[in-house]
Amino acid sequence: MGDVIKNNKEAVLIEKSRTVVSDTAFFETILWHVPIPVPGSNHHFKYRLALIVNGECVMRYDNERGKGDHRHLGYIEEPIVTTLEALFDAFQADMERILA
């Protein structure tokens, strides 16, 4: 994320939080508004959403330079095309499915 923030000098941190969902799980949200989209993304956000269970990251949604928007489910990485609202909805749905 450092390269994107350096190249987006006016980046604004919107949210950085950790939310406990059970005795063994939490999720983290980091969301920046950037003036220039991350290469591979069509929006002005740099983000990372991660679900941690028993100390292990079991799911992560993020966008990185060249890869754009994608998610990691276990060892599988797949691209996603989405709006910011749909991104959070999809993350929530995947999190509920994993924790069920």
BELFEN-V732727 format. One record per residue. N is the residue number from 1. RES is the residue in three letters. SS is DSSP state (H for helix, E for strand, L for the rest). PHI is phi as a letter, one per 30 degrees, with the letter a starting at -180 (999 if undefined). NEAR is the number of other ideal C-beta (glycine too) atoms within 12 Angstrom. Layout:
n=N res=RES ss=SS phi=PHI near=NEAR
n=N res=RES ss=SS phi=PHI near=NEAR
//
This chain:
n=1 res=MET ss=L phi=999 near=23
n=2 res=GLY ss=H phi=e near=12
n=3 res=ASP ss=H phi=d near=16
n=4 res=VAL ss=H phi=d near=32
n=5 res=ILE ss=H phi=d near=21
n=6 res=LYS ss=H phi=d near=14
n=7 res=ASN ss=H phi=d near=19
n=8 res=ASN ss=L phi=b near=24
n=9 res=LYS ss=L phi=e near=11
n=10 res=GLU ss=L phi=c near=14
n=11 res=ALA ss=L phi=d near=26
n=12 res=VAL ss=E phi=b near=17
n=13 res=LEU ss=E phi=d near=19
n=14 res=ILE ss=E phi=c near=17
n=15 res=GLU ss=E phi=a near=21
n=16 res=LYS ss=E phi=b near=18
n=17 res=SER ss=E phi=b near=16
n=18 res=ARG ss=E phi=b near=17
n=19 res=THR ss=E phi=b near=19
n=20 res=VAL ss=E phi=d near=14
n=21 res=VAL ss=L phi=c near=19
n=22 res=SER ss=L phi=a near=17
n=23 res=ASP ss=L phi=d near=9
n=24 res=THR ss=L phi=c near=15
n=25 res=ALA ss=E phi=b near=25
n=26 res=PHE ss=E phi=a near=24
n=27 res=PHE ss=E phi=b near=31
n=28 res=GLU ss=E phi=c near=26
n=29 res=THR ss=E phi=b near=29
n=30 res=ILE ss=E phi=b near=26
n=31 res=LEU ss=E phi=b near=28
n=32 res=TRP ss=E phi=c near=32
n=33 res=HIS ss=E phi=c near=23
n=34 res=VAL ss=L phi=c near=29
n=35 res=PRO ss=L phi=d near=18
n=36 res=ILE ss=L phi=c near=23
n=37 res=PRO ss=L phi=e near=23
n=38 res=VAL ss=L phi=d near=32
n=39 res=PRO ss=L phi=e near=19
n=40 res=GLY ss=L phi=j near=20
n=41 res=SER ss=L phi=c near=31
n=42 res=ASN ss=L phi=c near=17
n=43 res=HIS ss=L phi=b near=25
n=44 res=HIS ss=L phi=c near=23
n=45 res=PHE ss=E phi=b near=37
n=46 res=LYS ss=E phi=c near=40
n=47 res=TYR ss=E phi=b near=39
n=48 res=ARG ss=E phi=b near=33
n=49 res=LEU ss=E phi=c near=39
n=50 res=ALA ss=E phi=b near=30
n=51 res=LEU ss=E phi=c near=37
n=52 res=ILE ss=E phi=c near=26
n=53 res=VAL ss=E phi=b near=21
n=54 res=ASN ss=L phi=h near=14
n=55 res=GLY ss=L phi=i near=10
n=56 res=GLU ss=E phi=c near=17
n=57 res=CYS ss=E phi=d near=24
n=58 res=VAL ss=E phi=c near=25
n=59 res=MET ss=E phi=a near=34
n=60 res=ARG ss=E phi=b near=33
n=61 res=TYR ss=E phi=c near=42
n=62 res=ASP ss=E phi=a near=34
n=63 res=ASN ss=E phi=b near=37
n=64 res=GLU ss=E phi=b near=25
n=65 res=ARG ss=L phi=e near=24
n=66 res=GLY ss=L phi=i near=14
n=67 res=LYS ss=L phi=c near=20
n=68 res=GLY ss=E phi=i near=28
n=69 res=ASP ss=E phi=d near=36
n=70 res=HIS ss=E phi=a near=29
n=71 res=ARG ss=E phi=b near=34
n=72 res=HIS ss=E phi=c near=27
n=73 res=LEU ss=E phi=c near=22
n=74 res=GLY ss=L phi=i near=16
n=75 res=TYR ss=L phi=c near=11
n=76 res=ILE ss=E phi=c near=13
n=77 res=GLU ss=E phi=b near=18
n=78 res=GLU ss=E phi=b near=19
n=79 res=PRO ss=E phi=d near=19
n=80 res=ILE ss=L phi=b near=29
n=81 res=VAL ss=L phi=c near=17
n=82 res=THR ss=L phi=a near=24
n=83 res=THR ss=L phi=d near=16
n=84 res=LEU ss=H phi=d near=27
n=85 res=GLU ss=H phi=d near=12
n=86 res=ALA ss=H phi=d near=16
n=87 res=LEU ss=H phi=d near=29
n=88 res=PHE ss=H phi=d near=21
n=89 res=ASP ss=H phi=d near=17
n=90 res=ALA ss=H phi=d near=25
n=91 res=PHE ss=H phi=d near=34
n=92 res=GLN ss=H phi=e near=22
n=93 res=ALA ss=H phi=d near=18
n=94 res=ASP ss=H phi=d near=28
n=95 res=MET ss=H phi=d near=31
n=96 res=GLU ss=H phi=d near=17
n=97 res=ARG ss=H phi=d near=14
n=98 res=ILE ss=H phi=d near=27
n=99 res=LEU ss=H phi=d near=21
n=100 res=ALA ss=L phi=d near=10
//
